[in-house]
Structure formats: C-alpha cells, structure tokens
C-alpha cells in the first residue's frame, strides 16, 4: 500500500497522543459538578467532538459558556498529572516530515491542544483548533481550513483519524482517510485504509509530496 499526498492532516487525541484517561476523568468530574445523571452522560459521544457541542447536548444554553470554561480548565490542569502520552510511532513519523507538509486538526480548544502537544514535545507549524471554526467534525470545515492554510488542494490531502466523526469530516472534505484502531474497532471505522497506529506507517518525502507506506 502506498498513498501519495501533498499534505498530511492529523487529528490529535487518539491519533498522535492518548488522553483518554484524562478525558474520562475530567468529564466525569464535570458532569458531577453540573448535576448530569450517569444515564444522560452515557448517551453522549465524547470522543472526536468539540466540547461546545457536548455541553450544548447536556445543558441549557445559558450555562454552556461557563461550563465550557470549566471543562477546559479541568483538562488543562490534568495534563501535568499524566494526562497525555505519545502513541506508538508518532515521534518518528512526524520527525520525518517537513513542517509545512502537515497540520494538527483537533476538536479541542487551542489552549488545551497546545497544553497537550507541548507536554509531549509536538510543535506543529499549523494547528486548527475548535476556536478556529464554526462547525466541528463531522463537518468538513476543520480539514478544509487546514488544507487552505497549507495551500494544498483537499484532493491531495490525507487525513489520519481514530474517530468516526473525524473520518466523516475527512471524507466530506474530499480527502483520503486513514483510520487508527486506537479508540474504536476496525468495523466501526469507515476509511480508505485502516491500520493500528502510526507505527504501522512510514513516510518518504519527495519533490512531488509525501509517499506513505505500510511498514514491512
């Protein structure tokens, strides 16, 4: 398998890093503080969605801004407590890429995304966060914005994702999609290619772009 691309667009949580334990810990505390029942909370899909959408699903509109600030604070403060770690293959893969050929596209706020990325030593030249868009994944807006900032036609971009919402966003943007089975099972992921994580892939930079291959 070889995928040809001019730009690579990475989701963050579940794709480059894992913060699942932190997410579960912080959101459970948040739900308790706002009196949300376990039943109501259990019906909500947390992963791969902007916090504003999650809060809006669970709380009255007038409480959402305050609740958003609270969950952001909880998650940022949890980062130094082992709240994030690199997933296999992330460092080697990103180190093989020129800074202007890739971007991180996350549903987290910029403050939270930068805290998590900084904690593991990832410094993307281009970062698209929840603050930058009006419609989050599964809408294609975040990925289309990343392609525009990198100056690359969406058809020549490859999206790397672990969540159904993010993969739907990539498909809607007209991009090639690669799914990782880090947070969902393979049968739950609708993508052009499905692999375990970045350790399964290698990248070769050429004058024409980047060639992505499955490691032997």
Secondary structure, DSSP 8 states (H G I E B T S, - for coil): -EEEESEEEE-SBTTTEE-HHHHHHHHHHHHHHTT--HHHHHTS--TTS-HHHHHHHHS-HHHHHHHHHHHHHHHHHHGGGT--EE-TTHHHHHHTS-GGGEEEE-SS-HHHHHHHHHHTT---S-EE-GGG-SS-TTSTHHHHHHHHHHT--GGGEEEEESSHHHHHHHHHTT-EEEEETTSS-GGG---SEEESSGGGEEEEEETTEEEEEE--
